[in-house]
Amino acid sequence: LFQPPLPNDAVPMKATTSDEDAGQASGPTVVEVNTVDENTPRPPDYIILSLFSFVYFGNPFCLGLAALICSIKARDRKVVGDLEAAQKHAYMAKRLNFLALSFFGLFVFLLVVVYAFLVASAKRRHV
């Protein structure tokens, strides 16, 4: 998963300063330009899924909040250009979102089962 650093282009430029006007000689100035390859796939940040997980899939472990934090970190790293760190944070956000969704599904399943048992036991008492 190691990615080589992005290539830097050195462009010599002659800077015009007030020192030149005073008779002092100055050398060429080198400016480094970072280029970003547009063909590099950008990792998804799962921010929308994390927002739904945070708002709707509330659980006692705060997995939705942790997923939202990881998604924001992934988006920040993606904007800066650190795609490796963005991919790691996005992967963690994805895992936390699916874990929160699993806990929510388990909670709903247990709620339905308990409700079914309560209804069945209430019918037995009244019959």
C-alpha positions as CSV (number, residue, x, y, z in Angstrom):
1,L,0.0,0.0,0.0
2,F,3.0,2.3,-0.2
3,Q,2.6,5.0,-2.8
4,P,5.6,6.9,-4.1
5,P,5.7,10.6,-3.4
6,L,4.2,12.8,-6.1
7,P,6.7,14.3,-8.6
8,N,7.9,17.8,-8.1
9,D,8.6,20.1,-11.0
10,A,11.3,22.7,-10.4
11,V,10.7,25.9,-12.4
12,P,13.5,28.5,-12.3
13,M,12.1,32.1,-12.2
14,K,13.8,35.4,-12.1
15,A,12.5,37.4,-9.3
16,T,12.4,41.2,-9.5
17,T,12.9,42.8,-6.2
18,S,13.9,46.2,-4.9
19,D,17.4,44.8,-4.2
20,E,18.0,44.5,-7.9
21,D,17.1,48.1,-8.4
22,A,19.7,49.1,-5.7
23,G,22.4,47.4,-7.8
24,Q,22.6,44.1,-5.9
25,A,22.7,41.0,-8.0
26,S,20.4,38.1,-7.2
27,G,20.3,34.6,-8.5
28,P,17.4,32.7,-10.0
29,T,14.6,31.7,-7.7
30,V,13.5,28.1,-7.8
31,V,9.8,27.4,-7.2
32,E,8.5,23.9,-6.5
33,V,5.2,22.9,-8.1
34,N,3.3,19.9,-6.8
35,T,1.4,18.1,-9.5
36,V,-1.5,15.8,-8.7
37,D,-2.3,12.9,-11.0
38,E,-5.9,13.2,-11.9
39,N,-6.0,9.5,-12.8
40,T,-5.4,8.4,-9.2
41,P,-8.6,7.0,-7.8
42,R,-9.9,9.1,-4.9
43,P,-11.0,6.9,-1.9
44,P,-14.6,7.5,-0.8
45,D,-15.1,9.2,2.5
46,Y,-18.5,7.7,3.4
47,I,-19.7,11.0,5.0
48,I,-23.4,10.5,4.0
49,L,-23.5,7.0,5.4
50,S,-21.8,8.3,8.6
51,L,-24.3,11.0,9.0
52,F,-27.2,8.6,8.7
53,S,-25.4,6.2,11.1
54,F,-24.9,9.0,13.6
55,V,-28.5,10.3,13.4
56,Y,-30.6,7.2,12.9
57,F,-28.7,4.2,14.1
58,G,-28.2,5.4,17.6
59,N,-26.5,2.9,19.8
60,P,-24.9,2.9,23.3
61,F,-21.4,2.5,21.8
62,C,-21.4,5.8,19.8
63,L,-20.3,4.0,16.7
64,G,-22.0,6.6,14.5
65,L,-20.1,9.4,16.1
66,A,-16.8,7.5,15.7
67,A,-17.6,6.8,12.0
68,L,-18.5,10.5,11.4
69,I,-15.2,11.5,12.9
70,C,-13.3,9.1,10.7
71,S,-15.2,10.2,7.7
72,I,-14.3,13.9,8.4
73,K,-10.7,12.9,8.8
74,A,-10.8,11.0,5.5
75,R,-12.2,14.0,3.7
76,D,-9.6,16.3,5.3
77,R,-6.7,13.9,4.3
78,K,-8.2,13.7,0.8
79,V,-8.3,17.4,0.4
80,V,-4.7,17.8,1.6
81,G,-3.6,15.1,-0.9
82,D,-2.6,12.3,1.6
83,L,-4.5,9.5,-0.2
84,E,-3.0,6.7,1.9
85,A,-4.2,8.2,5.2
86,A,-7.5,9.1,3.6
87,Q,-7.9,5.5,2.5
88,K,-7.2,4.2,6.1
89,H,-9.7,6.6,7.7
90,A,-12.3,5.8,5.0
91,Y,-11.9,2.1,5.7
92,M,-12.3,2.6,9.4
93,A,-15.4,4.8,8.8
94,K,-16.9,2.1,6.6
95,R,-16.3,-0.6,9.2
96,L,-17.8,1.5,12.0
97,N,-20.8,2.3,9.9
98,F,-21.5,-1.3,9.1
99,L,-21.0,-2.3,12.7
100,A,-23.5,0.4,13.8
101,L,-25.9,-0.8,11.2
102,S,-25.5,-4.4,12.4
103,F,-26.1,-3.4,16.0
104,F,-29.2,-1.4,14.9
105,G,-30.5,-4.4,13.0
106,L,-29.9,-6.7,16.0
107,F,-31.7,-4.3,18.3
108,V,-34.7,-4.1,15.9
109,F,-34.8,-7.9,15.6
110,L,-34.7,-8.4,19.4
111,L,-37.4,-5.8,19.8
112,V,-39.7,-7.7,17.4
113,V,-39.0,-11.0,19.1
114,V,-39.7,-9.6,22.6
115,Y,-42.9,-8.0,21.3
116,A,-44.0,-11.3,19.7
117,F,-43.4,-13.1,23.0
118,L,-45.3,-10.5,25.0
119,V,-48.3,-10.7,22.6
120,A,-48.2,-14.5,22.7
121,S,-48.1,-14.7,26.5
122,A,-50.9,-12.1,26.8
123,K,-53.1,-14.2,24.5
124,R,-52.5,-17.3,26.6
125,R,-53.5,-15.5,29.8
126,H,-56.8,-14.2,28.4
127,V,-57.8,-17.5,26.7
